[in-house]
Amino acid sequence: MGKDEFGRGFPLARDGIGGLNMPVITIETTELTKEQKSRIVDLFTRNASEITGIPEQAFTIIFHEIPRENFGVGRVLLSEIKD
């Protein structure tokens, strides 16, 4: 049994072959606001839990924010593209 941030227990999902299923969702993106990250965490966790049947508390979401000057698309740095 796992524990959430409030110390409440929750069943750990099994992967079908005897192991625990503790999924990690990694998001690589340019800079986001705290509000945007909060919304992504809420929606991704809720939807992934619904789809997989794994409890929401088992999910971890990690953001890797890449500065626009370190992100190139189609031979152009994102920092050079006007929003």
Residue, then its C-alpha position, 0 to 999 in steps of 0.5 A: m500500500g502506498k501513501d499520498e501526501f496526507g498519509r492516506g493509504f492507496p492500493l498500488a497498481r500491479d503491472g500484471i507480471g508481479g511488479l508495481n506500476m508507478p508511472v512517470i509522465t515527462i513533459e519537455t516544453t518551453e517555459l510554462t507558468k505555474e498555472q499552466k503546469s498545475r492544469i497539465v498535472d491535473l488533466f494528465t493525471r486524471n485522464a491517465s488514471e481513468i485510461t489505465g485504471i492506476p490510482e491518481q496518487a501513483f502518477t509522477i509528472i516531471f517538467h523539463e523546461i527548455p529555454r526558447e534559445n535552446f529549442g530549434v524547429g525547422r532550422v530556426l531557434l524559437s527565440e527568433i520567432k515572434d509570438 
